[in-house]
Amino acid sequence: MKTKLVWLEVVLLAAPLIALALYWNDLPARVPTHWDLRGQIDGWMSKVPGILILPLTALGITALLHILPWFDPKLRRTPGEEGLMPAVMPIVRLATLVLLDAIFLVQMATSLGRNVAAGRIMMTCLLLFFVILGNYLGNLRPNYFVGIRTPWTLENPETWRATHRLGGRLMFFGGLVLLLAQALLSESAFGLLFIGSILTLAAWGFIYSWHHSRTHVRIR
């Protein structure tokens, strides 16, 4: 199973590069690089580096997630103390790659003049990413790179676990609710709901972890 996941990672990393090799000469001199919440293009760049940003970002994030245990002091533990992190991190890497590849596909299609529902596709993929991440968030061990990182979750392992278990549920079910809302609301209304949800989740993580650390002080 582990070998299959590694090969799937390789395929997802290679797919954008193969697409670039096939369609490079067909790409225009300027490519879209940003969309607003209504799915309208509001940012352009020259083909180089604009079309290379996402593939290079995917390579960089994947490499970072692979080498985290080597230099993150919170992950450098003796064998047997890894918990579920070795099983969770490949899923996090794959979910991230699928999201970045989907956005890249939209960018390529739009650059080549295809008429695609860019905003809806990218938002749907982002919400699915939140659902997947939320499902596994509670299994993350304390670290400095992935998860709900506040001064209190990083200081107190109990606060980390509690915040991530509840935060994972909120992210999972919140993502499902937003997927439904996306189909029912107008683009402007959904945009406001999405931004409000992200800000609320961020504020919740900060306040909850602070409160939990004050009420669950570790005895040293």
C-alpha positions, 0 to 999 in steps of 0.5 A: 500500500505504501509503495502504491501511495508513493507511485501515486505521488510521483504521478501527481507530481509528474502530470503537470510537467507532462502537460507543460511539455505537450502544450508549451508552444500553445500557451499564450505569452500571458497566463491567468494566475489568480481568480476572485471568489466569483471565479473571475480572473483578476491576476495575470503573469507572463508564461514564465514564471506564471505557469510554473508556479503551481508545479514548483509549489507542489514539488516544494511542499511535497519535499517539505512534508517528506523531510519534516521529521528530519528537522522538526524537533517535535517530530524527532522521537524514538521509534515507536512514538510516531503514532499515526503520523506515518500513515497520515502524512502520505494522505496529507501529501496526496490531498495537497497534490490533488488540490494543486493539480486541479488548480493547475488544470484550470489554469492550463485550460483557461490559458488555452482558451477553454471555457471552464467553470474555474471558480466552482471547480477550484472552490469544490476542490478546496472544500474537498481538501478541507473535508479530507484534512479535517478527517485526519487532523486529529491524528497529527502529532505536535509539529511546527508546520502542519496543523492548528499551530498556536502558542498554546497547542505548540506548548501543551500536547493535551491542548494540541490533541483537544484542539485538533480533534474538535477542529478536525470535526469542525473542518470536516462537517463545515466543508460538507455544509459549504459544499451544499451551500455552494450549490444553493447560494449565489456566488457573492453570498457564498463568497461571504459565507466562505470568508466568514467560515475561514475567519471564524475557524481561525478565531475559534482555534486561537481562542479554544486553544488559549482557553484549553491551556488555561483549564488543562495545565500540565503538571510537570 
